[in-house]
Amino acid sequence: MSRAKSALRLACLVVCLGMSGCGGDETPPPLGEELQQQIEQEDKQIANEESAL
């Protein structure tokens, strides 16, 4: 569960930094395919755990 929270925090950080424009006018590169799939899988796992409660 803490691993999923860590991934979620990382994803939020990436989104916040991208929106705030810390990198200037450059847009951040898209997430790698593997990382994106891992995040989606963990999101589904979290949703399943929450629905089980």
Biotite code that builds the C-alpha atoms (Angstrom):
import biotite.structure as struc

atoms = struc.array([
    struc.Atom([0.000, 0.000, 0.000], chain_id="A", res_id=1, res_name="MET", atom_name="CA", element="C"),
    struc.Atom([2.814, 2.438, 0.819], chain_id="A", res_id=2, res_name="SER", atom_name="CA", element="C"),
    struc.Atom([4.326, 1.723, -2.606], chain_id="A", res_id=3, res_name="ARG", atom_name="CA", element="C"),
    struc.Atom([1.103, 2.818, -4.247], chain_id="A", res_id=4, res_name="ALA", atom_name="CA", element="C"),
    struc.Atom([1.041, 5.971, -2.125], chain_id="A", res_id=5, res_name="LYS", atom_name="CA", element="C"),
    struc.Atom([4.628, 6.707, -3.148], chain_id="A", res_id=6, res_name="SER", atom_name="CA", element="C"),
    struc.Atom([3.737, 6.324, -6.824], chain_id="A", res_id=7, res_name="ALA", atom_name="CA", element="C"),
    struc.Atom([0.696, 8.531, -6.355], chain_id="A", res_id=8, res_name="LEU", atom_name="CA", element="C"),
    struc.Atom([2.767, 11.227, -4.651], chain_id="A", res_id=9, res_name="ARG", atom_name="CA", element="C"),
    struc.Atom([5.314, 11.058, -7.459], chain_id="A", res_id=10, res_name="LEU", atom_name="CA", element="C"),
    struc.Atom([2.569, 11.372, -10.073], chain_id="A", res_id=11, res_name="ALA", atom_name="CA", element="C"),
    struc.Atom([1.072, 14.367, -8.251], chain_id="A", res_id=12, res_name="CYS", atom_name="CA", element="C"),
    struc.Atom([4.487, 15.993, -8.021], chain_id="A", res_id=13, res_name="LEU", atom_name="CA", element="C"),
    struc.Atom([5.086, 15.532, -11.744], chain_id="A", res_id=14, res_name="VAL", atom_name="CA", element="C"),
    struc.Atom([1.668, 16.990, -12.576], chain_id="A", res_id=15, res_name="VAL", atom_name="CA", element="C"),
    struc.Atom([2.105, 19.951, -10.212], chain_id="A", res_id=16, res_name="CYS", atom_name="CA", element="C"),
    struc.Atom([5.550, 20.781, -11.548], chain_id="A", res_id=17, res_name="LEU", atom_name="CA", element="C"),
    struc.Atom([4.312, 20.492, -15.098], chain_id="A", res_id=18, res_name="GLY", atom_name="CA", element="C"),
    struc.Atom([1.364, 22.801, -14.457], chain_id="A", res_id=19, res_name="MET", atom_name="CA", element="C"),
    struc.Atom([3.357, 25.416, -12.547], chain_id="A", res_id=20, res_name="SER", atom_name="CA", element="C"),
    struc.Atom([5.787, 25.813, -15.417], chain_id="A", res_id=21, res_name="GLY", atom_name="CA", element="C"),
    struc.Atom([8.936, 25.330, -13.354], chain_id="A", res_id=22, res_name="CYS", atom_name="CA", element="C"),
    struc.Atom([10.723, 24.152, -16.482], chain_id="A", res_id=23, res_name="GLY", atom_name="CA", element="C"),
    struc.Atom([10.065, 27.356, -18.373], chain_id="A", res_id=24, res_name="GLY", atom_name="CA", element="C"),
    struc.Atom([8.118, 27.181, -21.616], chain_id="A", res_id=25, res_name="ASP", atom_name="CA", element="C"),
    struc.Atom([9.227, 23.630, -22.324], chain_id="A", res_id=26, res_name="GLU", atom_name="CA", element="C"),
    struc.Atom([6.673, 20.919, -21.815], chain_id="A", res_id=27, res_name="THR", atom_name="CA", element="C"),
    struc.Atom([7.850, 17.899, -19.853], chain_id="A", res_id=28, res_name="PRO", atom_name="CA", element="C"),
    struc.Atom([8.292, 14.698, -21.848], chain_id="A", res_id=29, res_name="PRO", atom_name="CA", element="C"),
    struc.Atom([5.422, 12.203, -21.590], chain_id="A", res_id=30, res_name="PRO", atom_name="CA", element="C"),
    struc.Atom([5.748, 9.440, -19.027], chain_id="A", res_id=31, res_name="LEU", atom_name="CA", element="C"),
    struc.Atom([7.370, 6.273, -20.255], chain_id="A", res_id=32, res_name="GLY", atom_name="CA", element="C"),
    struc.Atom([4.952, 3.595, -21.410], chain_id="A", res_id=33, res_name="GLU", atom_name="CA", element="C"),
    struc.Atom([6.089, 1.194, -18.687], chain_id="A", res_id=34, res_name="GLU", atom_name="CA", element="C"),
    struc.Atom([5.764, 3.779, -15.906], chain_id="A", res_id=35, res_name="LEU", atom_name="CA", element="C"),
    struc.Atom([2.341, 4.850, -17.145], chain_id="A", res_id=36, res_name="GLN", atom_name="CA", element="C"),
    struc.Atom([1.106, 1.239, -17.162], chain_id="A", res_id=37, res_name="GLN", atom_name="CA", element="C"),
    struc.Atom([2.477, 0.697, -13.644], chain_id="A", res_id=38, res_name="GLN", atom_name="CA", element="C"),
    struc.Atom([0.668, 3.786, -12.359], chain_id="A", res_id=39, res_name="ILE", atom_name="CA", element="C"),
    struc.Atom([-2.594, 2.704, -14.012], chain_id="A", res_id=40, res_name="GLU", atom_name="CA", element="C"),
    struc.Atom([-2.256, -0.774, -12.508], chain_id="A", res_id=41, res_name="GLN", atom_name="CA", element="C"),
    struc.Atom([-1.659, 0.660, -9.034], chain_id="A", res_id=42, res_name="GLU", atom_name="CA", element="C"),
    struc.Atom([-4.612, 3.021, -9.445], chain_id="A", res_id=43, res_name="ASP", atom_name="CA", element="C"),
    struc.Atom([-6.852, 0.046, -10.258], chain_id="A", res_id=44, res_name="LYS", atom_name="CA", element="C"),
    struc.Atom([-5.490, -1.830, -7.246], chain_id="A", res_id=45, res_name="GLN", atom_name="CA", element="C"),
    struc.Atom([-6.224, 1.133, -4.967], chain_id="A", res_id=46, res_name="ILE", atom_name="CA", element="C"),
    struc.Atom([-9.742, 1.435, -6.392], chain_id="A", res_id=47, res_name="ALA", atom_name="CA", element="C"),
    struc.Atom([-10.343, -2.273, -5.792], chain_id="A", res_id=48, res_name="ASN", atom_name="CA", element="C"),
    struc.Atom([-9.104, -2.003, -2.205], chain_id="A", res_id=49, res_name="GLU", atom_name="CA", element="C"),
    struc.Atom([-11.309, 1.019, -1.552], chain_id="A", res_id=50, res_name="GLU", atom_name="CA", element="C"),
    struc.Atom([-14.381, -0.679, -2.995], chain_id="A", res_id=51, res_name="SER", atom_name="CA", element="C"),
    struc.Atom([-13.688, -3.723, -0.805], chain_id="A", res_id=52, res_name="ALA", atom_name="CA", element="C"),
    struc.Atom([-13.926, -1.485, 2.262], chain_id="A", res_id=53, res_name="LEU", atom_name="CA", element="C"),
])
